[in-house]
Amino acid sequence: MSNLFINIGHRKNIINKNIYGHFAEHLGRCIYEGIYVGEGSEIPNVNGIRRDVADALRHIRVPVLRWPGGCFADEYHWKDGVGPKEKRKKMVNTHWGGVVEDNSFGTHEFMELCNQIDCEPYISGNLGSGTVQEMSEWVEYLTFGGLSPMSDWRAENGRKEPWKVKYFGVGNENWGCGGNMRPEYYADEYRRYQTYVRNYGENKIYKIACGSTSYDYDWTEKLMSAAGKYMDALTLHHYTLPTGNWDKKGGATGFTEREYYQTVINCLKMDELISNHLQIMNRYDPEHRVGLIVDEWGTWYDAEPGTNPGFLYQQNTMRDAVVAAATLNIFNKYSGRVVMANIAQTVNVLQAIILTDGAKMVLTPTYHVFDLFKAHQDAALVDSYLEPEFIDFEGASIPRLSASASVDAGGALNITAANLSMKDSALVECDARGIDITSAEAKLLSARAGAYNTFDRPGVVKLRDADVKITNGKLFFEIPSNSVMHISVR
Ligand code: AHR
């Protein structure tokens, strides 16, 4: 029996709903086909945005969406993507497959998408190859309501009222695809660019500086030291590769037990990464004013055989569901400082929550995890403690379970738990202090570790109701191997 203790009396911080955020880049079939098909398409759409995909995104309450990249952001010139479509410039998407980008999905289309799915936009500005003026004018175009060249141009292009835009990223991966900069250089550039990212009227921009990748602590140190006071948040990117080797990452399906556990071990590194980056940030920001945003995370496998390797298309199995659940539980744990996270990426790219093939659409196991975890959005994190238990695999000790708990505005206790074992089921006894339990309902996502959904068989991995027993005021439930559960308690 595994033991989980929860103390409802000890409410910590509110879990920022933006931890359940997403990321959509002009990469492969994420934007084009995956989200945007154009008004003339036979695929049912509203103003060019796929109806099926928008419905699915609304259902899991996507709180925030990052766009247009990624590496693409630092080559993107936003002015090419506004105005009459037939006049928009075509460009080469050099990072991602060398395909033609026709700019038919630009600022107005992105804001329309956010409006349709009712989420906040998070715009990633171009510092790598764009000018200060260009970035400054994008913010003016988006948010200025008075008389100005950008505001006039926006009105000419069909939008009189300014939009509300809070989240603005000043560059992406500027240590790599965003300009191969040294931290000292980027810190100075960040300071310069952000100066011209203005607040207009009531609109207050939350300025996000480009942070490090995984273990690059030096970047965090130098950024915080030189530019900490000019930012509202700093980012972190961490991808989970089964092998840890970028040249041979391992496949999304047909993996071995060793690859399964390597993937789990690598995703759990998120915990120490967040903790270590925060320790550095805290030295420069003892008041904890600057938030940490993990705006790219998820699994990264070798692209599906037969697909363009530059499109980063991969299948998604129960292994991905376990990775998503364990990672989201870690974000909940650090939600006092982690203010946003964006899984990479929404449709057809990396750890996608949705896959499409022309008019067909399928929800992946990772999608269902976001559905199970949505109850934590803006809820109060409460103390939870799992009695330590480990899986021994080839000399490695891997935690057997992962869990977190919160209390929502209606007073319900929501527990999310994942069984990380690929073999053994877990019987859990949960002692929740501070609540007189009268009812409990559970939803379970469970299938064999390698199971996934296809366009022909979309329901192989899906949510179902599960049993929870209440005995002497305690909860008892069973989580099968490599499965994820949400329990709602009143
Ligand atoms: O998500 C795919 C790519 O990974 C992004 O474009 C980039 O920021 C990161 O390296």
Residues whose N, C-alpha, C, O or C-beta is under 5 A from the ligand:
A	BS01	AHR	G70 C71 F72 E173 A344
